Amino acid sequence: MDRIVIRGGRPLKGEIQIGGAKNAALPLMAASLLTSEPLRLSNLPHLADISTMAKLLRKLGVEISMDGDGPGDVTGGPSGPDGRVFAITARELTHTTAPYDLVRKMRASVLVLGPLLARAGRARVSLPGGCAIGTRPVDLHLKALEQLGAEIELTEGYIKAKAENGLTGAHIVFPMVTVGGTENLLMASSVARGETVLANAAREPEVTDLAQCLVKMGARIEGIGTDTLTIQGVEGLSGADYAVVPDRIETGTYAFAAAVTGGELTLAGARLELCEAVIQVLTGAGVEVTPTNNGFRVARTNGRLRGVDMMTEPYPGFPTDMQAQAMTLMTVAEGASMITETIFENRFMHVPELCRMGADINVHGASAIVRGVKGLSGAQVMATDLRASVSLVLAGLAAEGETVINRVYHLDRGYERLEEKLTACGADIRRVRE
């Protein structure tokens, strides 16, 4: 199993190119199931989750080919400067089952449920897996699809759904904000009969990206970017060319890397308006953030960081996917910080590992009190999930001495060429393969 070895204490300096957002790319790939025409997606990151979704789509009979920006097939090959380009064509669906061996690897696989049901009238999708960061039930997806007329049963670990007479629009009020549920219903209702209203819909940029792509494919959607989406169903969608939005979580992660190491990074291709809650934490901690022609610059060159309180919330609030990285930053800030996690119940699993490196953190229910220390020390640590993995990388970059991070396969699900990007900016980081 791979390990990452870091010798810390080096300020990062340079430029990092931000790739396409994994959490936007996955639903966009699933949207290809809604049309028999090619959907050409550019700026796709080269990540394990993208390869898993590609394999799943191929299982369903979808044709996927590289269409520019670097050689290689859908499960490998280098990424070009603007990400890889896939031409995805679901000309004829040969299967409607998403099997356990693929879905267990990645929770986002459940996003094929809505499109399959809308296009083929039936779907059999394994209950999803993914990171062990708490319960993330799909019951909100299923209840909403039932309101569109789907018949659903859970049997032998699978979601079995059918809509033999097609789906019909409905007024759906989500009892809580659900990104995946909003995306599944947005896709399914685009080709349902009549009007669908999704109230209390997720507003994340990745949801907006999906809606904008669906509109390019011929969908009729109003209220994009708000918490109420109104969809007028159409008979069918066409192909389109679409570029995936830049990854705001990758952006925030490298911004925090610059801050925690006392360095200076330019994040090329980043969009400042997608990261406002993260930027507020950075500036509150005493970090300089300056817009550039193609992104923004993050710098901390004078003095210690200041502690900042934060609470994870649905967009536009502070993202749960940045909580672990923010906690690493606060471990070396002056004073105390309170970090409250409201999205997932098991998302403090990185705390014991940070404490092994000298952090002073106490967890009380859904909140963690972080008292800043003067510095972290390298240690052997173990990654537990995707964002916890990268928080330990940030800690290793800031720590004195050598840090060894075990079980780093999580990183490959969400960060493209991490070691290469950091090394180019002065980090002493390498992967040890076993």
TORKOL-4160 file (C-alpha; in steps of 0.2 Angstrom, whole numbers, padded with zeros to 4 digits, m for minus):
434
<pt num="1" X="0000" Y="0000" Z="0000"/>
<pt num="2" X="0007" Y="0017" Z="m0005"/>
<pt num="3" X="0013" Y="0029" Z="0008"/>
<pt num="4" X="0018" Y="0048" Z="0006"/>
<pt num="5" X="0034" Y="0054" Z="0015"/>
<pt num="6" X="0036" Y="0073" Z="0018"/>
<pt num="7" X="0050" Y="0083" Z="0026"/>
<pt num="8" X="0042" Y="0098" Z="0031"/>
<pt num="9" X="0046" Y="0116" Z="0036"/>
<pt num="10" X="0048" Y="0123" Z="0018"/>
<pt num="11" X="0037" Y="0138" Z="0013"/>
<pt num="12" X="0028" Y="0134" Z="m0004"/>
<pt num="13" X="0031" Y="0147" Z="m0017"/>
<pt num="14" X="0026" Y="0146" Z="m0036"/>
<pt num="15" X="0010" Y="0143" Z="m0046"/>
<pt num="16" X="m0002" Y="0128" Z="m0046"/>
<pt num="17" X="m0014" Y="0125" Z="m0060"/>
<pt num="18" X="m0032" Y="0121" Z="m0053"/>
<pt num="19" X="m0040" Y="0107" Z="m0062"/>
<pt num="20" X="m0059" Y="0103" Z="m0065"/>
<pt num="21" X="m0070" Y="0099" Z="m0051"/>
<pt num="22" X="m0072" Y="0080" Z="m0047"/>
<pt num="23" X="m0089" Y="0084" Z="m0039"/>
<pt num="24" X="m0095" Y="0093" Z="m0054"/>
<pt num="25" X="m0088" Y="0080" Z="m0067"/>
<pt num="26" X="m0096" Y="0065" Z="m0060"/>
<pt num="27" X="m0114" Y="0071" Z="m0062"/>
<pt num="28" X="m0110" Y="0078" Z="m0079"/>
<pt num="29" X="m0104" Y="0061" Z="m0084"/>
<pt num="30" X="m0120" Y="0053" Z="m0077"/>
<pt num="31" X="m0130" Y="0066" Z="m0087"/>
<pt num="32" X="m0123" Y="0058" Z="m0103"/>
<pt num="33" X="m0136" Y="0044" Z="m0100"/>
<pt num="34" X="m0150" Y="0055" Z="m0104"/>
<pt num="35" X="m0146" Y="0057" Z="m0123"/>
<pt num="36" X="m0141" Y="0046" Z="m0137"/>
<pt num="37" X="m0130" Y="0059" Z="m0144"/>
<pt num="38" X="m0111" Y="0063" Z="m0139"/>
<pt num="39" X="m0108" Y="0073" Z="m0123"/>
<pt num="40" X="m0091" Y="0080" Z="m0125"/>
<pt num="41" X="m0084" Y="0085" Z="m0108"/>
<pt num="42" X="m0068" Y="0095" Z="m0106"/>
<pt num="43" X="m0057" Y="0100" Z="m0091"/>
<pt num="44" X="m0060" Y="0083" Z="m0083"/>
<pt num="45" X="m0047" Y="0079" Z="m0069"/>
<pt num="46" X="m0037" Y="0063" Z="m0070"/>
<pt num="47" X="m0043" Y="0055" Z="m0054"/>
<pt num="48" X="m0048" Y="0037" Z="m0048"/>
<pt num="49" X="m0066" Y="0042" Z="m0045"/>
<pt num="50" X="m0067" Y="0048" Z="m0064"/>
<pt num="51" X="m0060" Y="0032" Z="m0069"/>
<pt num="52" X="m0073" Y="0022" Z="m0058"/>
<pt num="53" X="m0087" Y="0032" Z="m0066"/>
<pt num="54" X="m0081" Y="0029" Z="m0083"/>
<pt num="55" X="m0080" Y="0010" Z="m0080"/>
<pt num="56" X="m0098" Y="0011" Z="m0073"/>
<pt num="57" X="m0104" Y="0020" Z="m0088"/>
<pt num="58" X="m0095" Y="0007" Z="m0100"/>
<pt num="59" X="m0104" Y="m0007" Z="m0090"/>
<pt num="60" X="m0121" Y="0001" Z="m0095"/>
<pt num="61" X="m0116" Y="0001" Z="m0113"/>
<pt num="62" X="m0109" Y="0019" Z="m0115"/>
<pt num="63" X="m0095" Y="0023" Z="m0127"/>
<pt num="64" X="m0081" Y="0034" Z="m0120"/>
<pt num="65" X="m0066" Y="0040" Z="m0129"/>
<pt num="66" X="m0052" Y="0052" Z="m0126"/>
<pt num="67" X="m0055" Y="0067" Z="m0138"/>
<pt num="68" X="m0040" Y="0078" Z="m0136"/>
<pt num="69" X="m0028" Y="0085" Z="m0122"/>
<pt num="70" X="m0016" Y="0071" Z="m0119"/>
<pt num="71" X="m0014" Y="0052" Z="m0124"/>
<pt num="72" X="m0021" Y="0038" Z="m0114"/>
<pt num="73" X="m0038" Y="0029" Z="m0112"/>
<pt num="74" X="m0051" Y="0033" Z="m0099"/>
<pt num="75" X="m0043" Y="0024" Z="m0085"/>
<pt num="76" X="m0026" Y="0032" Z="m0087"/>
<pt num="77" X="m0014" Y="0043" Z="m0097"/>
<pt num="78" X="m0008" Y="0061" Z="m0092"/>
<pt num="79" X="m0019" Y="0076" Z="m0091"/>
<pt num="80" X="m0017" Y="0091" Z="m0103"/>
<pt num="81" X="m0015" Y="0108" Z="m0097"/>
<pt num="82" X="m0034" Y="0110" Z="m0098"/>
<pt num="83" X="m0038" Y="0093" Z="m0092"/>
<pt num="84" X="m0044" Y="0078" Z="m0101"/>
<pt num="85" X="m0058" Y="0078" Z="m0114"/>
<pt num="86" X="m0070" Y="0064" Z="m0115"/>
<pt num="87" X="m0083" Y="0060" Z="m0129"/>
<pt num="88" X="m0096" Y="0051" Z="m0120"/>
<pt num="89" X="m0110" Y="0043" Z="m0131"/>
<pt num="90" X="m0124" Y="0033" Z="m0123"/>
<pt num="91" X="m0131" Y="0028" Z="m0140"/>
<pt num="92" X="m0139" Y="0012" Z="m0134"/>
<pt num="93" X="m0140" Y="0006" Z="m0116"/>
<pt num="94" X="m0136" Y="m0012" Z="m0115"/>
<pt num="95" X="m0138" Y="m0014" Z="m0096"/>
<pt num="96" X="m0147" Y="m0005" Z="m0082"/>
<pt num="97" X="m0138" Y="m0012" Z="m0067"/>
<pt num="98" X="m0125" Y="m0003" Z="m0058"/>
<pt num="99" X="m0116" Y="m0017" Z="m0049"/>
<pt num="100" X="m0109" Y="m0017" Z="m0031"/>
<pt num="101" X="m0091" Y="m0020" Z="m0036"/>
<pt num="102" X="m0090" Y="m0002" Z="m0044"/>
<pt num="103" X="m0103" Y="0007" Z="m0034"/>
<pt num="104" X="m0095" Y="0002" Z="m0017"/>
<pt num="105" X="m0079" Y="0012" Z="m0022"/>
<pt num="106" X="m0088" Y="0028" Z="m0025"/>
<pt num="107" X="m0104" Y="0035" Z="m0017"/>
<pt num="108" X="m0107" Y="0047" Z="m0033"/>
<pt num="109" X="m0111" Y="0031" Z="m0043"/>
<pt num="110" X="m0129" Y="0033" Z="m0036"/>
<pt num="111" X="m0131" Y="0048" Z="m0048"/>
<pt num="112" X="m0134" Y="0035" Z="m0063"/>
<pt num="113" X="m0151" Y="0031" Z="m0054"/>
<pt num="114" X="m0161" Y="0046" Z="m0060"/>
<pt num="115" X="m0154" Y="0046" Z="m0078"/>
<pt num="116" X="m0157" Y="0027" Z="m0080"/>
<pt num="117" X="m0174" Y="0028" Z="m0074"/>
<pt num="118" X="m0179" Y="0043" Z="m0085"/>
<pt num="119" X="m0171" Y="0036" Z="m0101"/>
<pt num="120" X="m0174" Y="0017" Z="m0099"/>
<pt num="121" X="m0189" Y="0016" Z="m0087"/>
<pt num="122" X="m0179" Y="0005" Z="m0075"/>
<pt num="123" X="m0163" Y="0004" Z="m0065"/>
<pt num="124" X="m0155" Y="m0007" Z="m0053"/>
<pt num="125" X="m0142" Y="0002" Z="m0043"/>
<pt num="126" X="m0131" Y="m0005" Z="m0028"/>
<pt num="127" X="m0133" Y="0005" Z="m0012"/>
<pt num="128" X="m0117" Y="0016" Z="m0012"/>
<pt num="129" X="m0101" Y="0016" Z="m0003"/>
<pt num="130" X="m0087" Y="0029" Z="m0002"/>
<pt num="131" X="m0078" Y="0037" Z="0012"/>
<pt num="132" X="m0082" Y="0032" Z="0030"/>
<pt num="133" X="m0087" Y="0049" Z="0036"/>
<pt num="134" X="m0104" Y="0046" Z="0042"/>
<pt num="135" X="m0121" Y="0041" Z="0036"/>
<pt num="136" X="m0126" Y="0048" Z="0019"/>
<pt num="137" X="m0143" Y="0040" Z="0016"/>
<pt num="138" X="m0151" Y="0040" Z="m0001"/>
<pt num="139" X="m0168" Y="0040" Z="0005"/>
<pt num="140" X="m0171" Y="0058" Z="0000"/>
<pt num="141" X="m0167" Y="0053" Z="m0018"/>
<pt num="142" X="m0179" Y="0039" Z="m0018"/>
<pt num="143" X="m0193" Y="0048" Z="m0010"/>
<pt num="144" X="m0192" Y="0062" Z="m0022"/>
<pt num="145" X="m0191" Y="0050" Z="m0037"/>
<pt num="146" X="m0207" Y="0041" Z="m0030"/>
<pt num="147" X="m0215" Y="0058" Z="m0031"/>
<pt num="148" X="m0211" Y="0058" Z="m0050"/>
<pt num="149" X="m0220" Y="0041" Z="m0052"/>
<pt num="150" X="m0206" Y="0029" Z="m0049"/>
<pt num="151" X="m0209" Y="0012" Z="m0040"/>
<pt num="152" X="m0194" Y="0008" Z="m0029"/>
<pt num="153" X="m0190" Y="m0006" Z="m0018"/>
<pt num="154" X="m0174" Y="m0011" Z="m0009"/>
<pt num="155" X="m0169" Y="m0029" Z="m0011"/>
<pt num="156" X="m0152" Y="m0038" Z="m0008"/>
<pt num="157" X="m0142" Y="m0022" Z="m0006"/>
<pt num="158" X="m0149" Y="m0014" Z="m0022"/>
<pt num="159" X="m0161" Y="0000" Z="m0026"/>
<pt num="160" X="m0173" Y="m0008" Z="m0039"/>
<pt num="161" X="m0183" Y="0006" Z="m0048"/>
<pt num="162" X="m0195" Y="0006" Z="m0062"/>
<pt num="163" X="m0206" Y="0019" Z="m0071"/>
<pt num="164" X="m0213" Y="0009" Z="m0086"/>
<pt num="165" X="m0225" Y="0023" Z="m0091"/>
<pt num="166" X="m0211" Y="0037" Z="m0089"/>
<pt num="167" X="m0209" Y="0050" Z="m0075"/>
<pt num="168" X="m0221" Y="0064" Z="m0072"/>
<pt num="169" X="m0217" Y="0081" Z="m0065"/>
<pt num="170" X="m0221" Y="0085" Z="m0047"/>
<pt num="171" X="m0218" Y="0098" Z="m0033"/>
<pt num="172" X="m0204" Y="0092" Z="m0022"/>
<pt num="173" X="m0198" Y="0099" Z="m0006"/>
<pt num="174" X="m0182" Y="0092" Z="0001"/>
<pt num="175" X="m0183" Y="0091" Z="0020"/>
<pt num="176" X="m0165" Y="0095" Z="0020"/>
<pt num="177" X="m0152" Y="0101" Z="0008"/>
<pt num="178" X="m0145" Y="0086" Z="m0002"/>
<pt num="179" X="m0133" Y="0089" Z="m0016"/>
<pt num="180" X="m0134" Y="0072" Z="m0024"/>
<pt num="181" X="m0153" Y="0071" Z="m0022"/>
<pt num="182" X="m0154" Y="0088" Z="m0031"/>
<pt num="183" X="m0143" Y="0082" Z="m0045"/>
<pt num="184" X="m0152" Y="0065" Z="m0047"/>
<pt num="185" X="m0169" Y="0074" Z="m0048"/>
<pt num="186" X="m0163" Y="0088" Z="m0059"/>
<pt num="187" X="m0157" Y="0075" Z="m0072"/>
<pt num="188" X="m0173" Y="0064" Z="m0070"/>
<pt num="189" X="m0185" Y="0078" Z="m0071"/>
<pt num="190" X="m0177" Y="0086" Z="m0087"/>
<pt num="191" X="m0186" Y="0073" Z="m0097"/>
<pt num="192" X="m0201" Y="0070" Z="m0086"/>
<pt num="193" X="m0218" Y="0075" Z="m0092"/>
<pt num="194" X="m0224" Y="0092" Z="m0086"/>
<pt num="195" X="m0217" Y="0103" Z="m0073"/>
<pt num="196" X="m0206" Y="0099" Z="m0059"/>
<pt num="197" X="m0202" Y="0111" Z="m0044"/>
<pt num="198" X="m0187" Y="0107" Z="m0033"/>
<pt num="199" X="m0188" Y="0117" Z="m0017"/>
<pt num="200" X="m0175" Y="0118" Z="m0004"/>
<pt num="201" X="m0163" Y="0112" Z="m0018"/>
<pt num="202" X="m0144" Y="0112" Z="m0016"/>
<pt num="203" X="m0135" Y="0128" Z="m0022"/>
<pt num="204" X="m0118" Y="0121" Z="m0023"/>
<pt num="205" X="m0108" Y="0127" Z="m0039"/>
<pt num="206" X="m0107" Y="0109" Z="m0044"/>
<pt num="207" X="m0126" Y="0108" Z="m0045"/>
<pt num="208" X="m0126" Y="0125" Z="m0055"/>
<pt num="209" X="m0113" Y="0117" Z="m0067"/>
<pt num="210" X="m0125" Y="0102" Z="m0070"/>
<pt num="211" X="m0140" Y="0113" Z="m0073"/>
<pt num="212" X="m0130" Y="0124" Z="m0085"/>
<pt num="213" X="m0124" Y="0108" Z="m0095"/>
<pt num="214" X="m0142" Y="0101" Z="m0095"/>
<pt num="215" X="m0148" Y="0118" Z="m0103"/>
<pt num="216" X="m0135" Y="0116" Z="m0116"/>
<pt num="217" X="m0142" Y="0099" Z="m0120"/>
<pt num="218" X="m0159" Y="0106" Z="m0122"/>
<pt num="219" X="m0167" Y="0106" Z="m0104"/>
<pt num="220" X="m0178" Y="0120" Z="m0098"/>
<pt num="221" X="m0173" Y="0125" Z="m0081"/>
<pt num="222" X="m0176" Y="0141" Z="m0071"/>
<pt num="223" X="m0169" Y="0147" Z="m0055"/>
<pt num="224" X="m0152" Y="0140" Z="m0058"/>
<pt num="225" X="m0141" Y="0145" Z="m0043"/>
<pt num="226" X="m0155" Y="0147" Z="m0031"/>
<pt num="227" X="m0164" Y="0135" Z="m0019"/>
<pt num="228" X="m0179" Y="0133" Z="m0030"/>
<pt num="229" X="m0177" Y="0125" Z="m0047"/>
<pt num="230" X="m0191" Y="0124" Z="m0060"/>
<pt num="231" X="m0190" Y="0111" Z="m0074"/>
<pt num="232" X="m0201" Y="0110" Z="m0089"/>
<pt num="233" X="m0199" Y="0092" Z="m0095"/>
<pt num="234" X="m0194" Y="0090" Z="m0113"/>
<pt num="235" X="m0196" Y="0074" Z="m0124"/>
<pt num="236" X="m0177" Y="0072" Z="m0126"/>
<pt num="237" X="m0160" Y="0080" Z="m0124"/>
<pt num="238" X="m0146" Y="0082" Z="m0137"/>
<pt num="239" X="m0127" Y="0081" Z="m0136"/>
<pt num="240" X="m0116" Y="0096" Z="m0131"/>
<pt num="241" X="m0099" Y="0102" Z="m0128"/>
<pt num="242" X="m0096" Y="0108" Z="m0110"/>
<pt num="243" X="m0081" Y="0112" Z="m0099"/>
<pt num="244" X="m0081" Y="0107" Z="m0081"/>
<pt num="245" X="m0080" Y="0121" Z="m0068"/>
<pt num="246" X="m0063" Y="0123" Z="m0058"/>
<pt num="247" X="m0062" Y="0113" Z="m0042"/>
<pt num="248" X="m0066" Y="0125" Z="m0027"/>
<pt num="249" X="m0060" Y="0111" Z="m0015"/>
<pt num="250" X="m0043" Y="0109" Z="m0023"/>
<pt num="251" X="m0042" Y="0128" Z="m0024"/>
<pt num="252" X="m0045" Y="0130" Z="m0005"/>
<pt num="253" X="m0034" Y="0115" Z="m0001"/>
<pt num="254" X="m0019" Y="0123" Z="m0010"/>
<pt num="255" X="m0023" Y="0141" Z="m0003"/>
<pt num="256" X="m0022" Y="0133" Z="0015"/>
<pt num="257" X="m0006" Y="0125" Z="0010"/>
<pt num="258" X="0002" Y="0142" Z="0006"/>
<pt num="259" X="m0005" Y="0149" Z="0022"/>
<pt num="260" X="0001" Y="0134" Z="0034"/>
<pt num="261" X="0018" Y="0134" Z="0027"/>
<pt num="262" X="0021" Y="0153" Z="0027"/>
<pt num="263" X="0022" Y="0153" Z="0008"/>
<pt num="264" X="0015" Y="0161" Z="m0007"/>
<pt num="265" X="0005" Y="0153" Z="m0021"/>
<pt num="266" X="m0004" Y="0158" Z="m0036"/>
<pt num="267" X="m0019" Y="0147" Z="m0040"/>
<pt num="268" X="m0021" Y="0148" Z="m0059"/>
<pt num="269" X="m0038" Y="0145" Z="m0066"/>
<pt num="270" X="m0046" Y="0147" Z="m0049"/>
<pt num="271" X="m0063" Y="0156" Z="m0047"/>
<pt num="272" X="m0063" Y="0168" Z="m0032"/>
<pt num="273" X="m0082" Y="0169" Z="m0032"/>
<pt num="274" X="m0084" Y="0151" Z="m0028"/>
<pt num="275" X="m0073" Y="0151" Z="m0013"/>
<pt num="276" X="m0079" Y="0166" Z="m0003"/>
<pt num="277" X="m0082" Y="0157" Z="0013"/>
<pt num="278" X="m0065" Y="0149" Z="0012"/>
<pt num="279" X="m0057" Y="0166" Z="0008"/>
<pt num="280" X="m0066" Y="0174" Z="0024"/>
<pt num="281" X="m0057" Y="0161" Z="0035"/>
<pt num="282" X="m0040" Y="0164" Z="0027"/>
<pt num="283" X="m0041" Y="0183" Z="0028"/>
<pt num="284" X="m0048" Y="0182" Z="0046"/>
<pt num="285" X="m0032" Y="0172" Z="0050"/>
<pt num="286" X="m0021" Y="0185" Z="0043"/>
<pt num="287" X="m0018" Y="0178" Z="0026"/>
<pt num="288" X="m0017" Y="0190" Z="0010"/>
<pt num="289" X="m0028" Y="0185" Z="m0004"/>
<pt num="290" X="m0026" Y="0195" Z="m0020"/>
<pt num="291" X="m0035" Y="0193" Z="m0037"/>
<pt num="292" X="m0025" Y="0190" Z="m0053"/>
<pt num="293" X="m0029" Y="0189" Z="m0071"/>
<pt num="294" X="m0032" Y="0171" Z="m0070"/>
<pt num="295" X="m0036" Y="0166" Z="m0052"/>
<pt num="296" X="m0029" Y="0173" Z="m0036"/>
<pt num="297" X="m0013" Y="0174" Z="m0025"/>
<pt num="298" X="m0012" Y="0168" Z="m0007"/>
<pt num="299" X="0002" Y="0174" Z="0004"/>
<pt num="300" X="0007" Y="0173" Z="0022"/>
<pt num="301" X="0024" Y="0180" Z="0025"/>
<pt num="302" X="0023" Y="0190" Z="0041"/>
<pt num="303" X="0019" Y="0184" Z="0058"/>
<pt num="304" X="0008" Y="0169" Z="0065"/>
<pt num="305" X="m0009" Y="0165" Z="0060"/>
<pt num="306" X="m0024" Y="0170" Z="0070"/>
<pt num="307" X="m0037" Y="0158" Z="0076"/>
<pt num="308" X="m0054" Y="0159" Z="0067"/>
<pt num="309" X="m0070" Y="0150" Z="0072"/>
<pt num="310" X="m0080" Y="0142" Z="0058"/>
<pt num="311" X="m0095" Y="0131" Z="0055"/>
<pt num="312" X="m0098" Y="0119" Z="0040"/>
<pt num="313" X="m0114" Y="0123" Z="0031"/>
<pt num="314" X="m0122" Y="0120" Z="0014"/>
<pt num="315" X="m0116" Y="0132" Z="0000"/>
<pt num="316" X="m0113" Y="0147" Z="0001"/>
<pt num="317" X="m0107" Y="0142" Z="0019"/>
<pt num="318" X="m0090" Y="0135" Z="0023"/>
<pt num="319" X="m0089" Y="0118" Z="0014"/>
<pt num="320" X="m0088" Y="0102" Z="0024"/>
<pt num="321" X="m0075" Y="0096" Z="0012"/>
<pt num="322" X="m0063" Y="0110" Z="0018"/>
<pt num="323" X="m0066" Y="0107" Z="0037"/>
<pt num="324" X="m0051" Y="0095" Z="0039"/>
<pt num="325" X="m0039" Y="0107" Z="0030"/>
<pt num="326" X="m0045" Y="0122" Z="0040"/>
<pt num="327" X="m0042" Y="0112" Z="0056"/>
<pt num="328" X="m0024" Y="0109" Z="0051"/>
<pt num="329" X="m0022" Y="0128" Z="0048"/>
<pt num="330" X="m0029" Y="0132" Z="0065"/>
<pt num="331" X="m0017" Y="0120" Z="0074"/>
<pt num="332" X="m0003" Y="0132" Z="0071"/>
<pt num="333" X="m0013" Y="0148" Z="0073"/>
<pt num="334" X="m0012" Y="0160" Z="0088"/>
<pt num="335" X="m0026" Y="0158" Z="0101"/>
<pt num="336" X="m0041" Y="0146" Z="0101"/>
<pt num="337" X="m0053" Y="0141" Z="0087"/>
<pt num="338" X="m0070" Y="0132" Z="0087"/>
<pt num="339" X="m0074" Y="0121" Z="0072"/>
<pt num="340" X="m0092" Y="0115" Z="0071"/>
<pt num="341" X="m0096" Y="0101" Z="0059"/>
<pt num="342" X="m0115" Y="0101" Z="0054"/>
<pt num="343" X="m0115" Y="0090" Z="0038"/>
<pt num="344" X="m0107" Y="0073" Z="0043"/>
<pt num="345" X="m0106" Y="0065" Z="0060"/>
<pt num="346" X="m0090" Y="0056" Z="0059"/>
<pt num="347" X="m0079" Y="0069" Z="0051"/>
<pt num="348" X="m0066" Y="0072" Z="0065"/>
<pt num="349" X="m0057" Y="0056" Z="0062"/>
<pt num="350" X="m0041" Y="0066" Z="0057"/>
<pt num="351" X="m0040" Y="0073" Z="0075"/>
<pt num="352" X="m0031" Y="0059" Z="0083"/>
<pt num="353" X="m0018" Y="0059" Z="0069"/>
<pt num="354" X="m0015" Y="0078" Z="0070"/>
<pt num="355" X="m0013" Y="0076" Z="0089"/>
<pt num="356" X="0001" Y="0063" Z="0085"/>
<pt num="357" X="0010" Y="0077" Z="0077"/>
<pt num="358" X="0008" Y="0089" Z="0092"/>
<pt num="359" X="m0009" Y="0097" Z="0089"/>
<pt num="360" X="m0020" Y="0102" Z="0104"/>
<pt num="361" X="m0037" Y="0098" Z="0099"/>
<pt num="362" X="m0052" Y="0093" Z="0110"/>
<pt num="363" X="m0068" Y="0086" Z="0102"/>
<pt num="364" X="m0085" Y="0090" Z="0111"/>
<pt num="365" X="m0099" Y="0082" Z="0101"/>
<pt num="366" X="m0100" Y="0091" Z="0084"/>
<pt num="367" X="m0087" Y="0104" Z="0089"/>
<pt num="368" X="m0069" Y="0104" Z="0090"/>
<pt num="369" X="m0058" Y="0116" Z="0101"/>
<pt num="370" X="m0041" Y="0119" Z="0093"/>
<pt num="371" X="m0028" Y="0128" Z="0103"/>
<pt num="372" X="m0014" Y="0134" Z="0092"/>
<pt num="373" X="0004" Y="0127" Z="0095"/>
<pt num="374" X="0020" Y="0135" Z="0090"/>
<pt num="375" X="0024" Y="0121" Z="0078"/>
<pt num="376" X="0020" Y="0103" Z="0073"/>
<pt num="377" X="0032" Y="0088" Z="0073"/>
<pt num="378" X="0033" Y="0075" Z="0060"/>
<pt num="379" X="0026" Y="0058" Z="0064"/>
<pt num="380" X="0019" Y="0042" Z="0057"/>
<pt num="381" X="0000" Y="0045" Z="0053"/>
<pt num="382" X="m0014" Y="0036" Z="0045"/>
<pt num="383" X="m0027" Y="0043" Z="0033"/>
<pt num="384" X="m0045" Y="0039" Z="0036"/>
<pt num="385" X="m0054" Y="0047" Z="0021"/>
<pt num="386" X="m0051" Y="0059" Z="0006"/>
<pt num="387" X="m0051" Y="0076" Z="0015"/>
<pt num="388" X="m0043" Y="0069" Z="0031"/>
<pt num="389" X="m0029" Y="0063" Z="0020"/>
<pt num="390" X="m0025" Y="0080" Z="0012"/>
<pt num="391" X="m0026" Y="0088" Z="0029"/>
<pt num="392" X="m0012" Y="0077" Z="0035"/>
<pt num="393" X="m0002" Y="0082" Z="0020"/>
<pt num="394" X="m0004" Y="0100" Z="0024"/>
<pt num="395" X="0001" Y="0096" Z="0042"/>
<pt num="396" X="0017" Y="0087" Z="0036"/>
<pt num="397" X="0021" Y="0101" Z="0025"/>
<pt num="398" X="0021" Y="0113" Z="0040"/>
<pt num="399" X="0029" Y="0101" Z="0052"/>
<pt num="400" X="0047" Y="0100" Z="0057"/>
<pt num="401" X="0055" Y="0083" Z="0053"/>
<pt num="402" X="0048" Y="0068" Z="0043"/>
<pt num="403" X="0030" Y="0064" Z="0041"/>
<pt num="404" X="0024" Y="0047" Z="0034"/>
<pt num="405" X="0006" Y="0046" Z="0029"/>
<pt num="406" X="m0001" Y="0028" Z="0027"/>
<pt num="407" X="m0016" Y="0023" Z="0017"/>
<pt num="408" X="m0015" Y="0037" Z="0004"/>
<pt num="409" X="m0026" Y="0029" Z="m0009"/>
<pt num="410" X="m0040" Y="0040" Z="m0003"/>
<pt num="411" X="m0030" Y="0055" Z="m0010"/>
<pt num="412" X="m0030" Y="0048" Z="m0028"/>
<pt num="413" X="m0049" Y="0049" Z="m0028"/>
<pt num="414" X="m0049" Y="0068" Z="m0026"/>
<pt num="415" X="m0032" Y="0076" Z="m0030"/>
<pt num="416" X="m0023" Y="0076" Z="m0047"/>
<pt num="417" X="m0004" Y="0075" Z="m0047"/>
<pt num="418" X="m0003" Y="0081" Z="m0029"/>
<pt num="419" X="0015" Y="0077" Z="m0026"/>
<pt num="420" X="0020" Y="0084" Z="m0043"/>
<pt num="421" X="0011" Y="0100" Z="m0040"/>
<pt num="422" X="0018" Y="0102" Z="m0022"/>
<pt num="423" X="0036" Y="0097" Z="m0027"/>
<pt num="424" X="0036" Y="0111" Z="m0041"/>
<pt num="425" X="0033" Y="0124" Z="m0027"/>
<pt num="426" X="0047" Y="0118" Z="m0016"/>
<pt num="427" X="0039" Y="0104" Z="m0006"/>
<pt num="428" X="0050" Y="0089" Z="m0001"/>
<pt num="429" X="0037" Y="0076" Z="m0004"/>
<pt num="430" X="0037" Y="0059" Z="m0012"/>
<pt num="431" X="0027" Y="0043" Z="m0014"/>
<pt num="432" X="0033" Y="0026" Z="m0008"/>
<pt num="433" X="0025" Y="0012" Z="m0018"/>
<pt num="434" X="0025" Y="m0005" Z="m0010"/>
